[in-house]
Amino acid sequence: MGEVKENIAAVKKMIADACNEAGRNQDDVTLVAVSKTKPNEMIMEAYDAGVRDFGENYVQELVEKMNTLPKDIRWHMIGHLQRNKVKYIVGKVALIHAVDSVKLACEIDKEAAKLGIVQDILLEVNMGREETKFGIFEEDALSVVAEISKLSNVRIRGLMTSAPYVVDPEENREIFHKIMRLAVDIKNENVDNVYMEVMSMGMSQDFVAAVKEGSTMVRVGSLIFGKRNYTK
Ligand SMILES: *Cc1c(COP(=O)(O)O)cnc(C)c1O
């Protein structure tokens, strides 16, 4: 094999080039390797290449991997999260990316309070207003942030979005630009407990465009681990 290692080097190079072009520091961009449906052996190849941030979408799969793989991995729950599954991951994952309602945040807060911890989360924004996607709309963001900020066991670290599938990734730059502006608007409200330091945006198809617009966390799966097979 060894392919994973080469793919990671290539992705890192693309991040570095995009940072150069945008006048950004590449250390400000975290690569989250999205390992959903992929076996532990492949995750370990990425681990051996130095990756410590891994993203998963399904709670059961995440918990199984977490229990068997090295303890210094930072796990990211990037998929849509159901409220009844919150208890299995709170306190165990570094970051929950796709918080898309006050209700979900309340559930995370409740479970985090039981453990006496503060759980870091991101607010998922549906910038492309796609019907098939989760996430709050831009115009609701300030009020949702205000509600969630009252919860003392969750901390909003920033925003997350998944842009539409496009043929030319440059088309998504406008969406990434808009969510960066939204983050500035939120920051300007100076709400306690709310930070806008993490911008989780950009996947295999469009992470270069996202980095050019200011992404601090890219979620790259297929470009590292190859296409996913969901039929297995
Ligand atoms: C699967 C997934 C990714 C990775 O997608 P690729 O196109 O394989 O890079 C990123 N973000 C989310 C939310 C995902 O579900």
The ligand as a MOL file (V3000), in Angstrom:
LIG
                    3D

  0  0  0     0  0            999 V3000
M  V30 BEGIN CTAB
M  V30 COUNTS 15 15 0 0 0
M  V30 BEGIN ATOM
M  V30 1 C -17.8770 12.3900 4.0060 0
M  V30 2 C -17.7310 13.7950 4.4330 0
M  V30 3 C -16.5840 14.5420 4.1190 0
M  V30 4 C -15.4610 14.0260 3.2480 0
M  V30 5 O -15.8850 13.9770 1.9170 0
M  V30 6 P -14.8670 13.6920 0.7080 0
M  V30 7 O -15.5710 14.2050 -0.4660 0
M  V30 8 O -14.6710 12.2140 0.6820 0
M  V30 9 O -13.6130 14.4090 1.0220 0
M  V30 10 C -16.4870 15.8390 4.6210 0
M  V30 11 N -17.4660 16.3770 5.3660 0
M  V30 12 C -18.5840 15.6970 5.6760 0
M  V30 13 C -19.6260 16.3600 6.4950 0
M  V30 14 C -18.7580 14.3930 5.2110 0
M  V30 15 O -19.8850 13.7570 5.5050 0
M  V30 END ATOM
M  V30 BEGIN BOND
M  V30 1 1 1 2
M  V30 2 1 2 3
M  V30 3 2 2 14
M  V30 4 1 3 4
M  V30 5 2 3 10
M  V30 6 1 4 5
M  V30 7 1 5 6
M  V30 8 2 6 7
M  V30 9 1 6 8
M  V30 10 1 6 9
M  V30 11 1 10 11
M  V30 12 2 11 12
M  V30 13 1 12 13
M  V30 14 1 12 14
M  V30 15 1 14 15
M  V30 END BOND
M  V30 END CTAB
M  END
